[in-house]
Amino acid sequence: MEWSDYQLVLAVAREKSLRGAARNLGVNHATVSRRLQQLNKEPSGPFLQKSSTGYWPTKAGQTIVEAAEKMEQISDEAGRKQRAAGRNLSGPLSISIPALVLQHLLINDVSAFGQQHPEIDLTVDSTDRFVDLDRAEADIVLRAADSPPEHWVGRRLFPYSLSVYAHKDYLANTATHDLQWIAPPGEQQRWQSWLEQSPYPDAAISMTITTIAGRFAALKHGLGMGRAACFMADKDPDLVRLPGAPVIEVETFWLLCHPDFARTARAKAALAYFAEAMTSYRSLLQGNGQHDLNT
């Protein structure tokens, strides 16, 4: 078996589906299906069997999965050390920033960092999942988290805050008894706590929207009242914080990298730069005031 075969078995075992494995491997579903059929016909196979809950490794397959995990760790370590080999302010640098933080706060800072360091080949990953630095999915990650992996190094920044908002025209033109909420899904107990602390605890829920971006767009369109991050809503001229609404701290931001990469000049420059950038927005992030994004 080749390394790619081990990768395929590992991906299917992790994702429990061919489509998930295909997405993970960056190939199409048909390719994964065909290769898995071929591998399962090997003399030592089958390696994966399908059940009502997805694909699961057989006894032989579990041996392949364990070997693949070890090989993956070696490959990831080699990749990290290769990327960390350069000691100058040049070479590749990948930083993972949440999409809404990039959009509403750091987009100009990212551009300025690239202009200051033209020899750095900067890639920004704006997915919202917490990327795995151990697997070299990025060099640096900025995320809000309660307890990131302890062996990653970097900086603990500060919490960000949420409050409740509405479009200024919605509040001005809607009678109190007609006010309605835009709510997140699946947070009944937590949302009830927010309602009880809000100025309008008895208002009905008009709609439930699954994403933060979707709920923010609904607020912008004047469709109701809702919870939002202060760094998004306080600087928006169309939105106002509900009178008497509490400002509640939530998760803490961390700026982290893997120890293998931490000693490089690129990592040191990026960690210092983005820590300073985030600190400049601290008042806005914590709901304590406006920040002039043009300064």
Residue frames relative to the residue before (quaternion, step in Angstrom):
aa qw qx qy qz dx dy dz
M 1.0000 0.0000 0.0000 0.0000 0.00 0.00 0.00
E 0.3633 -0.7150 0.5596 0.2089 3.53 -1.14 0.74
W 0.6963 -0.4634 0.3424 0.4280 3.55 -1.31 0.32
S 0.6369 0.5361 -0.3368 0.4399 3.61 0.98 -0.76
D 0.6165 0.5339 -0.3467 0.4632 3.60 1.11 -0.60
Y 0.6348 0.5148 -0.3195 0.4796 3.56 1.00 -0.83
Q 0.6413 0.5351 -0.3172 0.4491 3.57 0.99 -0.88
L 0.6590 0.5162 -0.3119 0.4494 3.57 0.96 -0.86
V 0.6561 0.4967 -0.3159 0.4722 3.59 0.88 -0.90
L 0.6559 0.5114 -0.3111 0.4599 3.58 0.94 -0.87
A 0.6676 0.5091 -0.3085 0.4472 3.60 0.90 -0.90
V 0.6666 0.4843 -0.3090 0.4750 3.60 0.92 -0.85
A 0.6446 0.5209 -0.3187 0.4601 3.59 0.99 -0.82
R 0.6759 0.4866 -0.2957 0.4679 3.59 1.00 -0.76
E 0.7607 0.4038 -0.2047 0.4652 3.55 0.83 -1.02
K 0.3019 -0.7839 0.4781 0.2564 3.57 1.25 -0.50
S 0.7538 0.2774 -0.1931 0.5635 3.60 1.23 0.22
L 0.5623 -0.6029 0.4461 0.3483 3.55 -1.21 0.54
R 0.6534 0.5162 -0.3252 0.4483 3.58 0.98 -0.78
G 0.6485 0.5096 -0.3197 0.4664 3.56 0.99 -0.79
A 0.6473 0.5097 -0.3123 0.4729 3.57 1.02 -0.81
A 0.6365 0.5321 -0.3257 0.4536 3.57 1.01 -0.83
R 0.6457 0.5094 -0.3104 0.4767 3.56 0.99 -0.85
N 0.6539 0.5227 -0.3008 0.4568 3.58 0.98 -0.87
L 0.7451 0.4130 -0.2075 0.4809 3.57 0.98 -0.89
G 0.4245 -0.7240 0.4490 0.3065 3.57 1.24 -0.29
V 0.5765 0.5233 -0.3987 0.4846 3.57 1.11 0.74
N 0.5785 -0.5967 0.4082 0.3779 3.59 -1.23 0.07
H 0.7050 -0.4930 0.3278 0.3905 3.52 -1.32 0.45
A 0.6541 0.5356 -0.3179 0.4293 3.59 0.94 -0.88
T 0.6297 0.5383 -0.3332 0.4503 3.58 1.03 -0.76
V 0.6603 0.4955 -0.3066 0.4737 3.58 0.92 -0.89
S 0.6514 0.5245 -0.3165 0.4477 3.59 0.92 -0.89
R 0.6795 0.4923 -0.2917 0.4591 3.58 0.89 -0.96
R 0.6867 0.4821 -0.2953 0.4569 3.59 0.86 -0.90
L 0.6373 0.5229 -0.3364 0.4552 3.58 1.02 -0.74
Q 0.6196 0.5339 -0.3427 0.4622 3.59 1.01 -0.76
Q 0.6578 0.5067 -0.3057 0.4659 3.57 0.97 -0.88
L 0.6749 0.4993 -0.2990 0.4536 3.60 0.90 -0.91
N 0.6574 0.5239 -0.3137 0.4416 3.58 0.99 -0.80
K 0.6511 0.5024 -0.3098 0.4772 3.59 1.27 -0.33
E 0.4193 0.6985 -0.4740 0.3340 3.59 1.30 0.02
P 0.6419 -0.5541 0.3586 0.3903 3.64 -1.09 0.61
S 0.7233 0.4143 -0.2505 0.4924 3.61 1.04 -0.69
G 0.5462 0.6314 -0.3864 0.3920 3.60 1.33 -0.06
P 0.5704 0.0000 -0.7693 -0.2877 1.49 -2.50 -0.27
F 0.4216 -0.7257 0.4985 0.2169 3.54 -1.24 0.59
L 0.7918 0.1423 -0.0620 0.5907 3.57 1.12 -0.65
Q 0.0991 -0.7864 0.6086 0.0377 3.54 -1.01 0.85
K 0.3991 -0.7283 0.5110 0.2217 3.53 -1.04 0.83
S 0.0428 -0.7727 0.6332 0.0145 3.55 -1.05 0.85
S 0.7252 -0.4198 0.3042 0.4531 3.57 -1.27 -0.08
T 0.7202 0.4083 -0.2364 0.5086 3.60 1.22 -0.42
G 0.7329 -0.3897 0.2272 0.5093 3.58 1.25 0.25
Y 0.6814 -0.4739 0.3674 0.4197 3.55 -1.31 -0.33
W 0.0468 -0.7956 0.6038 -0.0157 3.55 -0.94 0.97
P 0.5053 -0.6660 0.4504 0.3136 3.60 -0.99 0.76
T 0.4187 -0.6450 0.5773 0.2745 3.52 -1.19 0.66
K 0.7169 -0.3877 0.3092 0.4901 3.58 -1.25 -0.11
A 0.6617 0.4793 -0.2993 0.4929 3.58 0.98 -0.85
G 0.6504 0.5309 -0.3117 0.4449 3.55 1.05 -0.80
Q 0.6205 0.5461 -0.3469 0.4432 3.58 1.04 -0.72
T 0.6068 0.5398 -0.3461 0.4697 3.57 1.10 -0.68
I 0.6490 0.5066 -0.3078 0.4769 3.57 1.02 -0.84
V 0.6424 0.5291 -0.3226 0.4510 3.59 0.95 -0.89
E 0.6782 0.4906 -0.2995 0.4579 3.60 0.86 -0.92
A 0.6497 0.4954 -0.3169 0.4817 3.57 1.01 -0.77
A 0.6462 0.5277 -0.3171 0.4511 3.58 1.01 -0.84
E 0.6345 0.5303 -0.3341 0.4523 3.58 1.01 -0.76
K 0.6496 0.5009 -0.3143 0.4778 3.59 1.02 -0.79
M 0.6513 0.5084 -0.3073 0.4721 3.57 0.99 -0.87
E 0.6330 0.5347 -0.3231 0.4571 3.56 1.04 -0.79
Q 0.6413 0.5242 -0.3230 0.4578 3.58 0.95 -0.85
I 0.6530 0.5010 -0.3096 0.4761 3.59 0.99 -0.85
S 0.6609 0.5102 -0.3030 0.4594 3.57 0.96 -0.91
D 0.6634 0.5040 -0.3062 0.4606 3.58 0.94 -0.91
E 0.6456 0.5183 -0.3208 0.4600 3.59 0.98 -0.84
A 0.6467 0.5111 -0.3177 0.4687 3.57 0.99 -0.84
G 0.6564 0.5175 -0.3116 0.4520 3.57 0.99 -0.83
R 0.6463 0.5148 -0.3201 0.4636 3.58 0.96 -0.86
K 0.6946 0.4766 -0.2861 0.4566 3.58 0.85 -0.95
Q 0.6133 0.5340 -0.3508 0.4644 3.57 1.10 -0.63
R 0.6737 0.4817 -0.2954 0.4762 3.59 0.95 -0.87
A 0.7034 0.4621 -0.2614 0.4726 3.57 1.13 -0.63
A 0.4441 0.7368 -0.4336 0.2681 3.58 1.27 -0.11
G 0.6747 0.4957 -0.3059 0.4533 3.60 0.98 -0.75
R 0.2584 -0.7948 0.5345 0.1259 3.57 -0.80 0.97
N 0.6248 0.5427 -0.3439 0.4436 3.59 1.23 -0.19
L 0.5955 -0.5532 0.4405 0.3811 3.55 -1.35 0.12
S 0.5616 0.5388 -0.4208 0.4660 3.53 0.67 1.18
G 0.6051 0.5562 -0.4183 0.3866 3.54 -1.21 0.47
P 0.7056 -0.4807 0.3154 0.4142 3.57 -1.27 0.03
L 0.0287 0.7651 -0.6428 0.0239 3.54 -1.19 0.67
S 0.0675 -0.7937 0.6045 0.0019 3.55 -0.71 1.12
I 0.0204 -0.7953 0.6055 -0.0187 3.57 -0.80 1.03
S 0.2474 -0.7750 0.5695 0.1174 3.56 -0.90 0.99
I 0.0077 0.7945 -0.6019 0.0809 3.56 -0.68 1.21
P 0.5159 -0.6363 0.4550 0.3493 3.63 -0.83 0.81
A 0.6149 -0.6101 0.3559 0.3508 3.56 -0.96 0.90
L 0.7170 0.4522 -0.2713 0.4560 3.60 0.82 -0.92
V 0.6053 0.5223 -0.3569 0.4831 3.60 1.13 -0.55
L 0.6342 0.5123 -0.3274 0.4776 3.58 1.01 -0.78
Q 0.7015 0.4918 -0.2724 0.4380 3.57 0.82 -1.02
H 0.8029 0.3432 -0.1575 0.4613 3.56 0.77 -1.03
L 0.7927 0.2938 -0.1602 0.5095 3.61 1.18 -0.37
L 0.8728 0.2761 -0.0727 0.3958 3.53 0.37 -1.32
I 0.3976 0.7489 -0.4802 0.2245 3.62 1.16 -0.07
N 0.6868 0.4619 -0.2903 0.4802 3.60 0.94 -0.82
D 0.6276 0.5362 -0.3326 0.4560 3.58 1.10 -0.67
V 0.6159 0.5326 -0.3382 0.4719 3.57 1.06 -0.74
S 0.6573 0.5065 -0.3044 0.4678 3.56 0.95 -0.89
A 0.6657 0.5036 -0.3060 0.4578 3.59 0.94 -0.88
F 0.6189 0.5331 -0.3491 0.4592 3.60 1.03 -0.73
G 0.6566 0.5115 -0.3102 0.4594 3.58 0.95 -0.84
Q 0.6594 0.5008 -0.3077 0.4686 3.57 1.04 -0.74
Q 0.6535 0.5125 -0.3077 0.4643 3.57 1.09 -0.72
H 0.7901 0.2076 -0.0846 0.5705 3.57 1.12 -0.69
P 0.0647 -0.8597 0.5057 0.0312 3.60 0.52 1.16
E 0.6416 0.5300 -0.3351 0.4417 3.62 1.16 -0.38
I 0.5898 0.5373 -0.3737 0.4730 3.57 1.29 -0.11
D 0.2934 -0.7456 0.5777 0.1557 3.56 -0.84 1.03
L 0.0878 -0.8636 0.4965 -0.0028 3.55 0.20 1.38
T 0.0344 -0.7545 0.6553 0.0089 3.54 -1.04 0.93
V 0.1601 -0.7830 0.5966 0.0729 3.57 -0.87 1.00
D 0.1791 -0.7588 0.6211 0.0796 3.54 -0.78 1.12
S 0.0924 -0.8400 0.5344 0.0149 3.60 -0.46 1.19
T 0.3318 0.7063 -0.5475 0.3021 3.56 1.05 0.70
D 0.4904 -0.7006 0.4472 0.2622 3.56 -1.15 0.58
R 0.5408 0.6124 -0.4276 0.3868 3.60 1.16 -0.21
F 0.5146 -0.6290 0.4860 0.3215 3.55 -1.19 0.58
V 0.2836 -0.7964 0.5090 0.1619 3.58 -0.13 1.28
D 0.4372 -0.7006 0.5157 0.2284 3.53 -1.23 0.62
L 0.2917 -0.7746 0.5381 0.1593 3.58 -0.40 1.21
D 0.5843 0.5793 -0.3738 0.4280 3.60 1.11 -0.56
R 0.7253 0.3884 -0.2230 0.5228 3.58 1.11 -0.67
A 0.4741 -0.7149 0.4056 0.3156 3.58 1.31 0.37
E 0.2765 0.7679 -0.5293 0.2317 3.57 1.03 0.78
A 0.7583 -0.0388 -0.0146 0.6506 3.57 1.36 -0.22
D 0.4995 -0.6362 0.4899 0.3251 3.56 -1.29 0.26
I 0.7813 0.0848 -0.0058 0.6183 3.55 1.09 -0.84
V 0.0884 -0.7927 0.6011 0.0500 3.55 -1.06 0.73
L 0.1529 -0.7341 0.6552 0.0924 3.54 -1.10 0.85
R 0.2129 0.7815 -0.5567 0.1847 3.57 -0.53 1.14
A 0.3862 -0.6490 0.5935 0.2780 3.52 -1.33 0.43
A 0.1598 0.7926 -0.5631 0.1705 3.57 -0.71 1.07
D 0.4960 -0.6446 0.4932 0.3084 3.55 -1.22 0.51
S 0.8127 -0.0554 0.0867 0.5736 3.58 0.89 -0.92
P 0.1260 -0.8038 0.5790 0.0525 3.61 0.02 1.24
P 0.6948 -0.4575 0.3271 0.4482 3.61 -1.21 0.30
E 0.4892 -0.7197 0.4169 0.2626 3.56 -0.77 1.06
H 0.6808 0.4997 -0.3153 0.4329 3.62 1.05 -0.58
W 0.5301 0.5762 -0.4373 0.4424 3.62 1.19 -0.05
V 0.2487 -0.7834 0.5569 0.1198 3.57 -1.07 0.71
G 0.3461 0.7286 -0.5424 0.2348 3.54 -1.21 0.47
R 0.6325 -0.5440 0.4132 0.3650 3.53 -1.03 -0.83
R 0.2938 -0.6841 0.6381 0.1963 3.51 -1.13 0.81
L 0.2451 -0.7999 0.5340 0.1217 3.56 -0.64 1.08
F 0.6322 -0.4902 0.4039 0.4438 3.61 -0.27 -1.20
P 0.5824 -0.5786 0.4173 0.3897 3.61 -1.18 0.35
Y 0.2852 -0.6909 0.6165 0.2476 3.52 -1.32 0.24
S 0.3587 -0.7633 0.5131 0.1594 3.55 -1.24 0.45
L 0.2407 -0.7314 0.6214 0.1449 3.51 -1.36 0.48
S 0.0185 0.7542 -0.6544 -0.0516 3.52 -1.33 0.34
V 0.4969 -0.6402 0.4824 0.3324 3.59 -1.24 -0.20
Y 0.1096 -0.8211 0.5579 -0.0514 3.52 -0.94 1.07
A 0.0319 -0.7557 0.6497 0.0760 3.51 -1.41 0.11
H 0.5974 -0.5170 0.4476 0.4190 3.55 -1.28 0.23
K 0.5634 -0.6366 0.4023 0.3398 3.59 -0.89 0.88
D 0.6657 0.4931 -0.3103 0.4663 3.59 1.03 -0.73
Y 0.5938 0.5666 -0.3652 0.4393 3.59 1.10 -0.65
L 0.6856 0.4712 -0.2867 0.4751 3.57 0.90 -0.90
A 0.6797 0.5060 -0.2965 0.4406 3.59 0.97 -0.84
N 0.7957 0.3512 -0.1490 0.4703 3.58 1.00 -0.82
T 0.6628 0.4849 -0.3058 0.4817 3.60 1.26 0.02
A 0.4465 -0.6845 0.5102 0.2678 3.55 -0.85 1.00
T 0.6399 -0.5670 0.3541 0.3791 3.56 -1.06 0.74
H 0.7031 0.4724 -0.2843 0.4491 3.59 0.90 -0.87
D 0.6752 0.4733 -0.2938 0.4835 3.61 1.28 -0.19
L 0.4527 0.6931 -0.4555 0.3274 3.61 1.24 -0.08
Q 0.0578 -0.8055 0.5897 -0.0028 3.56 -1.03 0.85
W 0.4299 -0.7092 0.5130 0.2215 3.53 -1.29 0.57
I 0.2481 -0.6739 0.6702 0.1873 3.50 -1.39 0.51
A 0.0864 -0.8611 0.5007 -0.0203 3.58 -0.38 1.24
P 0.4669 -0.6210 0.5370 0.3286 3.57 -1.27 0.37
P 0.5015 -0.6590 0.4579 0.3233 3.61 -1.13 0.45
G 0.8560 0.2659 -0.1298 0.4239 3.54 -1.31 0.30
E 0.6329 0.5052 -0.3479 0.4724 3.61 1.14 0.49
Q 0.0686 0.8659 -0.4953 0.0152 3.58 1.06 0.73
Q 0.7084 0.4553 -0.2800 0.4609 3.60 0.78 -1.00
R 0.6800 0.4814 -0.2902 0.4707 3.55 0.92 -0.94
W 0.6577 0.5078 -0.3133 0.4598 3.58 0.99 -0.86
Q 0.6149 0.5484 -0.3453 0.4493 3.58 1.05 -0.74
S 0.6223 0.5330 -0.3359 0.4646 3.57 1.07 -0.74
W 0.6384 0.5160 -0.3213 0.4722 3.58 1.03 -0.82
L 0.6463 0.5282 -0.3228 0.4463 3.59 0.92 -0.90
E 0.6689 0.5197 -0.3039 0.4360 3.57 0.90 -0.94
Q 0.7061 0.4402 -0.2590 0.4905 3.59 1.12 -0.63
S 0.5861 0.6127 -0.3593 0.3898 3.58 1.26 -0.30
P 0.6139 -0.5518 0.4045 0.3937 3.61 -1.23 0.23
Y 0.7760 0.2754 -0.1450 0.5487 3.61 1.20 -0.43
P 0.0128 -0.8637 0.5038 0.0007 3.61 0.60 1.09
D 0.7050 0.4710 -0.2683 0.4572 3.60 1.16 -0.48
A 0.4539 0.6850 -0.4613 0.3346 3.61 1.24 0.01
A 0.4775 -0.6804 0.4835 0.2743 3.57 -1.07 0.77
I 0.4711 -0.6260 0.5324 0.3204 3.55 -1.32 0.29
S 0.2776 -0.7921 0.5246 0.1423 3.58 -0.63 1.12
M 0.7982 -0.0757 0.0742 0.5930 3.57 1.08 -0.71
T 0.2582 -0.7219 0.6196 0.1684 3.53 -1.31 0.48
I 0.0515 -0.7990 0.5989 -0.0183 3.58 -0.77 1.07
T 0.4704 -0.7452 0.4058 0.2425 3.56 -0.74 1.08
T 0.7858 0.3421 -0.1834 0.4815 3.63 0.93 -0.75
I 0.5965 -0.5603 0.4403 0.3693 3.54 -1.24 0.54
A 0.6566 0.5167 -0.3112 0.4529 3.57 0.92 -0.92
G 0.6575 0.5131 -0.3122 0.4550 3.59 0.99 -0.80
R 0.6599 0.4917 -0.3100 0.4761 3.58 0.96 -0.81
F 0.6374 0.5201 -0.3312 0.4621 3.58 1.03 -0.75
A 0.6360 0.5194 -0.3261 0.4684 3.59 1.01 -0.78
A 0.6378 0.5215 -0.3270 0.4629 3.58 1.03 -0.77
L 0.6159 0.5247 -0.3399 0.4794 3.59 1.06 -0.72
K 0.6648 0.5228 -0.2957 0.4441 3.56 0.92 -0.95
H 0.6998 0.4482 -0.2586 0.4925 3.58 1.14 -0.66
G 0.4978 -0.6969 0.4089 0.3152 3.58 1.25 0.15
L 0.3849 0.7564 -0.4510 0.2761 3.57 1.10 0.70
G 0.7947 -0.1720 0.1085 0.5719 3.59 1.23 -0.03
M 0.5618 -0.5565 0.4789 0.3812 3.53 -1.36 -0.28
G 0.1056 0.8224 -0.5540 0.0746 3.58 -1.08 0.53
R 0.5854 -0.5701 0.4612 0.3456 3.49 -1.39 0.24
A 0.0828 0.7900 -0.6038 0.0672 3.58 -1.06 0.74
A 0.5641 -0.5651 0.4723 0.3733 3.53 -1.27 0.40
C 0.5413 -0.6460 0.4322 0.3207 3.57 -0.93 0.89
F 0.6518 0.5305 -0.3355 0.4257 3.60 0.98 -0.76
M 0.6605 0.4686 -0.3097 0.4983 3.59 1.21 -0.35
A 0.7828 0.4061 -0.1893 0.4317 3.56 0.78 -1.05
D 0.6555 0.5563 -0.3374 0.3834 3.60 0.92 -0.82
K 0.7280 0.4066 -0.2524 0.4909 3.58 1.08 -0.57
D 0.5405 0.6095 -0.4089 0.4113 3.58 1.27 0.08
P 0.4104 -0.7555 0.4488 0.2436 3.63 -0.54 1.09
D 0.6609 0.5222 -0.3090 0.4416 3.60 1.18 -0.43
L 0.7231 0.4417 -0.2317 0.4779 3.57 1.18 -0.53
V 0.1061 -0.7703 0.6254 0.0653 3.54 -1.16 0.67
R 0.4746 -0.6315 0.5276 0.3126 3.54 -1.16 0.63
L 0.5192 -0.6427 0.4552 0.3318 3.57 -0.92 0.84
P 0.5518 -0.6365 0.4124 0.3468 3.61 -0.90 0.83
G 0.8316 0.1640 -0.1562 0.5070 3.52 -0.84 1.05
A 0.4149 0.7234 -0.4674 0.2933 3.61 1.25 0.13
P 0.4434 -0.6870 0.4989 0.2873 3.61 -0.98 0.76
V 0.2804 -0.6925 0.6324 0.2046 3.53 -1.31 0.44
I 0.0718 -0.8400 0.5372 -0.0267 3.55 -0.49 1.23
E 0.3681 -0.7212 0.5459 0.2153 3.56 -0.81 1.04
V 0.1389 -0.7768 0.6088 0.0814 3.54 -1.08 0.77
E 0.8503 -0.1285 0.0763 0.5046 3.60 -0.84 -0.89
T 0.4676 -0.6670 0.5173 0.2625 3.54 -1.33 0.49
F 0.4077 -0.6917 0.5408 0.2508 3.55 -1.05 0.77
W 0.0872 -0.7601 0.6430 0.0347 3.53 -1.16 0.83
L 0.1605 -0.7406 0.6446 0.1013 3.54 -1.17 0.71
L 0.0621 0.8602 -0.4848 0.1455 3.56 -0.17 1.32
C 0.0229 -0.7573 0.6501 0.0577 3.52 -1.32 0.41
H 0.5978 -0.5585 0.4329 0.3784 3.54 -1.31 0.24
P 0.5955 -0.5909 0.3929 0.3766 3.64 -1.00 0.69
D 0.6095 0.5670 -0.3622 0.4193 3.62 1.05 -0.64
F 0.7447 0.3987 -0.2072 0.4935 3.58 1.13 -0.64
A 0.5247 0.7134 -0.3792 0.2683 3.56 1.22 -0.54
R 0.6988 0.4908 -0.2850 0.4353 3.62 1.05 -0.67
T 0.5201 0.6459 -0.4291 0.3579 3.60 1.19 -0.13
A 0.5932 -0.5701 0.4294 0.3724 3.54 -1.20 0.54
R 0.6158 0.5564 -0.3474 0.4364 3.60 1.05 -0.72
A 0.6692 0.4925 -0.3020 0.4674 3.57 0.92 -0.91
K 0.6624 0.5111 -0.3162 0.4472 3.59 0.86 -0.93
A 0.6632 0.5029 -0.3082 0.4608 3.58 0.94 -0.88
A 0.6937 0.4830 -0.2840 0.4526 3.58 0.87 -0.94
L 0.6442 0.5201 -0.3275 0.4553 3.60 0.94 -0.85
A 0.6765 0.4841 -0.2975 0.4685 3.59 0.89 -0.90
Y 0.6715 0.5188 -0.3031 0.4337 3.57 0.91 -0.95
F 0.7515 0.4056 -0.2365 0.4634 3.59 0.70 -1.04
A 0.5662 0.5494 -0.3933 0.4721 3.60 1.20 -0.37
E 0.6569 0.4983 -0.3015 0.4788 3.58 0.99 -0.83
A 0.6399 0.5284 -0.3251 0.4534 3.58 1.00 -0.86
M 0.6735 0.4878 -0.2995 0.4678 3.57 0.88 -0.94
T 0.6445 0.5284 -0.3235 0.4480 3.59 0.98 -0.80
S 0.6243 0.5447 -0.3415 0.4438 3.58 1.08 -0.65
Y 0.7112 0.4028 -0.2441 0.5219 3.58 1.23 -0.42
R 0.3163 0.8023 -0.4765 0.1712 3.58 1.22 0.13
S 0.6508 0.5175 -0.3268 0.4492 3.60 0.88 -0.88
L 0.6652 0.4943 -0.2969 0.4744 3.56 0.96 -0.86
L 0.6620 0.5160 -0.3032 0.4511 3.58 0.92 -0.90
Q 0.7572 0.3757 -0.2003 0.4953 3.57 1.03 -0.75
G 0.5448 -0.6746 0.3752 0.3276 3.56 1.26 0.30
N 0.4941 0.6917 -0.4052 0.3365 3.57 1.16 0.52
G 0.8149 -0.1385 0.0959 0.5545 3.58 1.16 0.03
Q 0.6179 -0.5504 0.4207 0.3719 3.51 -1.35 0.11
H 0.1723 -0.7481 0.6288 0.1234 3.54 -1.30 0.46
D 0.3517 -0.7295 0.5457 0.2151 3.58 -0.81 0.99
L 0.2720 -0.8081 0.5021 0.1447 3.59 -0.25 1.26
N 0.6253 0.5484 -0.3465 0.4340 3.61 1.22 -0.21
T 0.6063 0.5612 -0.3712 0.4239 3.60 1.23 -0.17
